[in-house]
Every structure is written in structure tokens, then in C-alpha cells.
């Protein structure tokens, strides 16, 4: 039961860190998505 609790805490911390990283890099992600959209629609 303790192992489950530890894994749940690690998972929650990982989710928070991932969300923080995504929010910090939204402009970079937008540029990449626009580039990929242009690449796909150009064909």
C-alpha cells in the first residue's frame, strides 16, 4: 500500500512538471505545429 502511495505521488509530481514545461514552451510548440501543418498541406 505504501508503494502505491509513493508511485501515485511521483505520478502527480510528474504531471505537474509536464504541465509546467508545456505552458512554458507554448510559443515553441505553436511554431512547430504551424511548421508541420504547412509541411502536410504543401503536398
C-alpha positions in Angstrom: 0.0 0.0 0.0 2.9 2.4 0.8 4.5 1.6 -2.6 1.2 2.5 -4.3 1.1 5.8 -2.4 4.7 6.6 -3.4 4.1 5.8 -7.0 0.9 8.0 -7.0 2.8 10.9 -5.5 5.6 10.5 -8.1 3.0 10.4 -10.9 1.3 13.6 -9.7 4.6 15.4 -9.4 5.5 14.3 -13.0 2.2 15.5 -14.3 2.7 18.9 -12.7 6.2 19.2 -14.1 5.0 18.2 -17.5 2.2 20.8 -17.5 4.6 23.5 -16.3 7.1 22.6 -19.1 4.3 22.7 -21.8 3.0 26.0 -20.5 6.5 27.5 -20.5 7.1 26.3 -24.1 3.7 27.1 -25.7 5.2 29.5 -28.2 7.7 26.9 -29.4 5.0 24.3 -29.6 2.8 26.7 -31.7 5.7 27.3 -34.1 6.4 23.6 -34.5 2.7 22.9 -35.1 2.4 25.6 -37.7 5.5 24.2 -39.5 4.1 20.7 -39.5 0.8 21.9 -40.8 2.5 23.8 -43.6 4.6 20.7 -44.5 1.5 18.5 -44.6 -0.7 20.9 -46.6 2.0 21.7 -49.1 1.9 18.2 -50.6 
